[in-house]
Amino acid sequence: MNLSDLNKIALAMVTPGKGILAADESSGTIKKRFDAIGVESTEENRRDYREMLFRAKDAMSQYISGVILYDETIWQDAKDGTPLVKLIEQSGAIPGIKVDEGTQALPMCPGELVTVGLDRLAERLKKYYERGARFAKWRAVIDIGSGIPSMTAISVNAHALARYAALCQAAQIVPIVEPEVLMDGDHDIDRCYEVTQRVLNKTFQELRVQRVALEGMVLKPNMAISGKKCPKQASVEEVAEKTIRLLKACVPAAVPGIAFLSGGQSDEEATAHLDAMNKIGNLPWKLTFSYGRALQAAPQKAWSGKAGNVAAGQRAFSHRARMNGLASTGDWEAGLEKQAA
């Protein structure tokens, strides 16, 4: 393992003003997204949609540092025969790959899940590296509910995340470590804070046990935020202040950067929260975005599967990428959203 090279890539992934496009929706997830815009989820349509994003020159070269791909996408070629991975590299962004194989029910823990995919991961990473991937992603899912999460769920998921991260670094690939505490419930921000603190502490404990070099990874956490069904939604300022306090308590300064997931927030909320955190400033790590839906909902709608709408889809993508790029340096303002509209 060459740690200085891993560290360079990790720092490039969290370049101020840029963030990560999570274009790694599974076939099931992208089908749901396509159903919503009346597009059939064929391999060709999925390819065309993602090619549209990767060819959005302004967005990709100015605001996107890396792209997380799904297994199908990393092997696909654009319409003109150029590998999609090459399109990403040509824009100056770094190709990455989602390597977990989804979740399964966790035995003895009703309602809880464990992420799987470690079995042949070492061989798969080698192939992905040859194809051009320089970072990877693995997502653990922790739900908040009555009597959950259990210590078991936190523990097995943190252990798997750390094993994945060690395998990545051994393959000269930067791991994005993503322990996601879901925002689906009716819990308040303080409950989210308390659970996320447990999850992050356990995750870093496991990373140390597995000898993962913190300088060669990127953390992708949820924000401290109210559950979607909570009657009292925390303000932007409270989300920013509590998330920063939480991260300072749990995340070692050796980690180069933190790229938040949007986790079901609206486009503008995800941008406003990131901006408010960067306005607090004076942080040991870079804070940026690794958004999927919050970068893609607008371009998907604008494109709607029609070749004639590619330019409109790219404009919508460039706008969201720019807004989040500004938020990653604390320079976003709500008024900028209105201007574009």
C-alpha positions as CSV (number, residue, x, y, z in Angstrom):
1,M,0.0,0.0,0.0
2,N,1.3,3.4,-1.0
3,L,-0.3,5.7,1.6
4,S,0.9,9.0,0.1
5,D,-0.9,8.1,-3.2
6,L,-4.0,7.1,-1.3
7,N,-3.9,10.4,0.6
8,K,-3.5,12.4,-2.6
9,I,-6.6,10.8,-4.1
10,A,-8.6,11.3,-0.8
11,L,-7.7,15.0,-0.7
12,A,-8.6,15.4,-4.4
13,M,-12.0,13.8,-3.7
14,V,-12.7,16.6,-1.2
15,T,-11.2,19.5,-3.1
16,P,-12.8,22.7,-1.9
17,G,-15.6,23.8,-4.3
18,K,-16.1,20.2,-5.6
19,G,-17.9,17.1,-4.4
20,I,-18.8,13.6,-5.4
21,L,-21.6,12.5,-7.7
22,A,-23.2,9.3,-6.4
23,A,-24.4,7.7,-9.7
24,D,-24.3,4.2,-8.2
25,E,-28.1,3.5,-7.9
26,S,-28.7,-0.2,-8.1
27,S,-30.9,-1.5,-11.0
28,G,-33.9,-1.6,-8.6
29,T,-33.4,2.0,-7.4
30,I,-32.9,3.5,-10.8
31,K,-36.0,1.7,-12.1
32,K,-38.0,3.5,-9.4
33,R,-36.5,6.9,-10.4
34,F,-37.2,6.1,-14.1
35,D,-40.7,5.0,-13.4
36,A,-41.4,8.4,-11.8
37,I,-40.4,10.2,-15.0
38,G,-42.0,7.6,-17.3
39,V,-38.8,6.1,-18.7
40,E,-38.3,2.4,-19.2
41,S,-35.3,1.1,-17.3
42,T,-33.3,-0.6,-20.0
43,E,-29.5,-0.9,-20.1
44,E,-29.4,1.5,-23.0
45,N,-31.6,4.2,-21.2
46,R,-29.5,3.9,-18.1
47,R,-26.3,4.3,-20.1
48,D,-27.8,7.3,-22.1
49,Y,-28.9,9.0,-18.8
50,R,-25.5,8.6,-17.1
51,E,-23.6,9.6,-20.3
52,M,-25.7,12.8,-20.3
53,L,-24.4,13.6,-16.8
54,F,-20.8,12.7,-17.5
55,R,-20.7,14.8,-20.6
56,A,-22.0,17.9,-18.8
57,K,-18.6,19.6,-19.1
58,D,-19.3,22.7,-16.9
59,A,-20.6,20.6,-14.0
60,M,-18.1,17.8,-14.3
61,S,-14.9,19.9,-14.7
62,Q,-15.8,22.7,-12.2
63,Y,-17.8,21.1,-9.4
64,I,-17.4,17.3,-9.4
65,S,-14.3,15.7,-8.0
66,G,-15.4,12.0,-8.4
67,V,-18.2,9.8,-9.5
68,I,-19.4,6.6,-7.7
69,L,-20.4,4.1,-10.4
70,Y,-22.6,0.9,-10.2
71,D,-21.0,-2.3,-11.5
72,E,-23.1,-2.2,-14.7
73,T,-21.9,1.4,-15.5
74,I,-18.2,0.9,-15.0
75,W,-18.1,-1.6,-17.8
76,Q,-20.3,0.4,-20.2
77,D,-19.2,2.4,-23.2
78,A,-20.8,5.7,-24.3
79,K,-22.7,5.8,-27.6
80,D,-19.5,6.6,-29.6
81,G,-17.6,3.7,-28.0
82,T,-15.7,5.7,-25.4
83,P,-15.7,3.9,-22.0
84,L,-17.8,5.9,-19.5
85,V,-14.9,5.7,-17.1
86,K,-12.8,7.6,-19.7
87,L,-15.4,10.4,-20.0
88,I,-15.1,10.9,-16.2
89,E,-11.3,10.9,-16.3
90,Q,-11.3,13.4,-19.3
91,S,-13.4,15.8,-17.2
92,G,-10.8,15.8,-14.5
93,A,-12.9,13.8,-12.0
94,I,-12.0,10.5,-10.4
95,P,-13.9,7.3,-11.2
96,G,-15.1,5.3,-8.2
97,I,-17.2,2.1,-7.7
98,K,-19.9,0.9,-5.3
99,V,-18.7,-2.5,-4.1
100,D,-21.2,-3.7,-1.5
101,E,-23.8,-6.1,-2.7
102,G,-26.8,-4.7,-0.8
103,T,-28.3,-5.7,2.5
104,Q,-29.7,-8.9,4.2
105,A,-31.8,-9.4,7.3
106,L,-29.6,-9.6,10.4
107,P,-30.2,-12.9,12.2
108,M,-31.7,-12.5,15.7
109,C,-32.3,-8.8,15.1
110,P,-35.8,-8.2,13.8
111,G,-36.1,-5.2,11.5
112,E,-32.3,-4.7,11.2
113,L,-30.0,-5.2,8.2
114,V,-26.4,-6.1,7.5
115,T,-24.5,-5.1,4.3
116,V,-22.9,-8.1,2.4
117,G,-20.3,-8.4,-0.3
118,L,-17.0,-9.1,1.4
119,D,-16.6,-12.7,0.0
120,R,-14.8,-12.1,-3.3
121,L,-14.1,-8.4,-2.8
122,A,-10.3,-8.6,-3.1
123,E,-10.5,-10.1,-6.6
124,R,-13.3,-7.6,-7.6
125,L,-11.2,-4.7,-6.4
126,K,-8.3,-5.8,-8.6
127,K,-10.5,-5.7,-11.7
128,Y,-12.1,-2.4,-10.8
129,Y,-8.6,-0.9,-10.3
130,E,-7.6,-2.1,-13.8
131,R,-10.7,-0.5,-15.2
132,G,-9.8,2.9,-13.7
133,A,-11.5,3.0,-10.3
134,R,-9.4,4.8,-7.7
135,F,-11.9,4.8,-4.8
136,A,-14.8,2.6,-3.7
137,K,-17.9,2.9,-1.6
138,W,-19.7,0.6,0.9
139,R,-22.9,1.6,2.7
140,A,-24.0,0.3,6.0
141,V,-27.7,1.0,6.9
142,I,-28.7,1.7,10.5
143,D,-32.4,2.3,11.2
144,I,-33.8,4.2,14.2
145,G,-37.0,2.7,15.7
146,S,-38.5,1.3,18.8
147,G,-35.7,-0.6,20.5
148,I,-33.3,-0.3,17.5
149,P,-30.6,0.0,16.6
150,S,-29.2,-2.8,18.6
151,M,-25.6,-3.0,19.6
152,T,-25.4,-6.1,17.4
153,A,-26.4,-4.2,14.2
154,I,-24.0,-1.3,15.0
155,S,-21.2,-3.8,15.7
156,V,-21.5,-6.1,12.7
157,N,-22.0,-3.2,10.3
158,A,-19.0,-1.3,11.6
159,H,-16.9,-4.5,11.4
160,A,-17.9,-5.1,7.8
161,L,-17.1,-1.4,6.9
162,A,-13.7,-1.7,8.4
163,R,-12.9,-5.0,6.7
164,Y,-14.0,-3.5,3.4
165,A,-11.8,-0.4,4.0
166,A,-8.8,-2.5,4.7
167,L,-9.3,-4.6,1.5
168,C,-9.6,-1.4,-0.5
169,Q,-6.4,0.1,0.8
170,A,-4.5,-3.2,0.2
171,A,-5.7,-2.9,-3.4
172,Q,-4.6,0.8,-3.6
173,I,-8.1,2.1,-3.7
174,V,-9.4,4.8,-1.3
175,P,-12.4,3.6,0.7
176,I,-15.5,5.8,1.2
177,V,-16.8,4.6,4.6
178,E,-20.5,5.2,4.7
179,P,-22.4,4.3,7.9
180,E,-25.8,5.7,7.2
181,V,-28.3,6.3,10.1
182,L,-31.6,6.6,8.2
183,M,-33.8,9.7,8.6
184,D,-37.0,7.7,7.8
185,G,-38.6,7.7,11.3
186,D,-40.4,10.1,13.6
187,H,-37.4,10.6,15.9
188,D,-36.0,14.0,16.8
189,I,-32.6,15.4,16.0
190,D,-31.2,14.6,19.5
191,R,-32.1,10.9,19.0
192,C,-30.4,11.0,15.6
193,Y,-27.3,12.6,17.3
194,E,-27.1,10.0,20.0
195,V,-27.4,7.0,17.6
196,T,-25.0,8.5,15.0
197,Q,-22.5,9.1,17.8
198,R,-22.6,5.4,18.8
199,V,-22.3,4.4,15.1
200,L,-19.3,6.6,14.4
201,N,-17.5,5.7,17.6
202,K,-17.9,2.0,16.9
203,T,-16.9,2.5,13.2
204,F,-13.6,4.3,14.1
205,Q,-12.8,1.7,16.7
206,E,-13.2,-1.1,14.1
207,L,-11.1,0.9,11.5
208,R,-8.3,1.0,14.0
209,V,-8.6,-2.7,14.8
210,Q,-8.3,-3.5,11.1
211,R,-5.3,-1.1,10.7
212,V,-7.0,1.1,8.2
213,A,-4.9,4.3,7.5
214,L,-7.3,7.2,8.3
215,E,-5.3,9.5,6.0
216,G,-6.3,7.3,3.0
217,M,-10.1,7.3,3.4
218,V,-13.1,9.5,3.2
219,L,-16.1,9.4,5.6
220,K,-19.6,9.6,4.2
221,P,-22.0,10.1,7.1
222,N,-25.5,11.3,7.6
223,M,-26.1,14.7,9.2
224,A,-27.6,15.1,12.6
225,I,-31.2,15.7,11.5
226,S,-34.8,15.2,12.5
227,G,-36.6,12.1,11.2
228,K,-38.8,12.8,8.2
229,K,-42.0,12.0,10.2
230,C,-40.9,14.1,13.3
231,P,-43.5,16.8,13.9
232,K,-40.7,19.2,14.9
233,Q,-38.1,19.7,12.2
234,A,-34.8,21.1,13.3
235,S,-33.7,24.4,11.7
236,V,-30.8,24.7,9.3
237,E,-28.7,26.3,12.0
238,E,-29.4,23.5,14.5
239,V,-28.6,20.8,12.0
240,A,-25.3,22.5,11.1
241,E,-24.3,23.2,14.7
242,K,-25.2,19.7,16.0
243,T,-23.6,17.9,13.1
244,I,-20.3,19.8,13.5
245,R,-20.4,19.1,17.3
246,L,-21.0,15.4,16.6
247,L,-18.2,15.1,14.1
248,K,-15.7,16.9,16.3
249,A,-16.5,14.4,19.0
250,C,-16.1,11.3,16.8
251,V,-14.0,11.9,13.7
252,P,-10.2,12.0,14.1
253,A,-8.5,15.0,12.4
254,A,-6.3,12.5,10.4
255,V,-9.3,11.8,8.1
256,P,-8.8,14.1,5.0
257,G,-12.5,14.8,4.4
258,I,-16.1,14.2,5.1
259,A,-18.6,13.9,2.1
260,F,-22.1,13.9,3.4
261,L,-25.0,11.8,2.0
262,S,-28.2,13.7,1.4
263,G,-30.3,10.8,2.7
264,G,-33.7,11.9,1.5
265,Q,-33.4,15.7,2.1
266,S,-34.8,18.0,-0.6
267,D,-32.2,19.4,-3.1
268,E,-32.2,22.8,-1.4
269,E,-32.1,21.5,2.2
270,A,-29.1,19.3,1.5
271,T,-27.3,22.4,0.0
272,A,-28.3,24.7,2.8
273,H,-27.2,22.4,5.5
274,L,-23.7,21.8,3.9
275,D,-23.3,25.5,3.4
276,A,-24.2,26.3,7.0
277,M,-21.6,23.9,8.3
278,N,-18.9,25.3,6.1
279,K,-19.9,28.8,7.3
280,I,-19.1,27.7,10.9
281,G,-15.6,27.0,9.5
282,N,-12.3,26.3,11.3
283,L,-12.6,22.5,10.9
284,P,-9.9,19.9,10.9
285,W,-11.3,18.1,7.7
286,K,-12.8,19.3,4.5
287,L,-16.6,19.1,4.3
288,T,-18.3,18.4,1.0
289,F,-21.1,16.4,-0.6
290,S,-21.5,12.9,-2.0
291,Y,-25.1,13.3,-3.2
292,G,-27.2,11.1,-5.4
293,R,-30.8,12.1,-5.4
294,A,-30.1,15.7,-4.4
295,L,-27.9,16.2,-7.5
296,Q,-30.0,14.1,-9.9
297,A,-33.7,14.6,-9.2
298,A,-33.8,17.9,-11.2
299,P,-31.8,16.6,-14.3
300,Q,-33.8,13.4,-14.4
301,K,-37.0,15.4,-14.6
302,A,-35.7,17.8,-17.2
303,W,-34.3,14.9,-19.3
304,S,-37.4,12.6,-19.0
305,G,-35.7,10.1,-21.4
306,K,-35.9,12.3,-24.5
307,A,-32.8,12.9,-26.7
308,G,-34.0,16.5,-27.3
309,N,-33.9,17.2,-23.6
310,V,-30.2,16.4,-23.0
311,A,-29.1,20.0,-22.9
312,A,-31.9,20.9,-20.4
313,G,-30.9,17.9,-18.3
314,Q,-27.3,19.0,-18.3
315,R,-28.2,22.6,-17.4
316,A,-30.3,21.3,-14.4
317,F,-27.3,19.1,-13.3
318,S,-24.8,21.9,-13.7
319,H,-27.0,24.2,-11.5
320,R,-27.3,21.7,-8.7
321,A,-23.6,20.9,-8.9
322,R,-22.7,24.6,-8.8
323,M,-25.0,25.2,-5.8
324,N,-23.4,22.4,-3.9
325,G,-19.9,23.4,-5.0
326,L,-20.6,26.8,-3.4
327,A,-22.0,25.2,-0.3
328,S,-18.7,23.2,0.1
329,T,-16.9,26.5,0.6
330,G,-19.7,28.2,2.6
331,D,-20.4,30.6,-0.3
332,W,-24.0,29.5,-1.1
333,E,-27.0,31.8,-0.7
334,A,-30.7,30.9,-1.1
335,G,-31.0,33.8,-3.6
336,L,-28.8,32.0,-6.1
337,E,-31.5,29.3,-6.4
338,K,-34.1,31.9,-7.4
339,Q,-31.8,33.5,-10.0
340,A,-31.4,30.2,-11.9
341,A,-35.1,29.4,-11.7
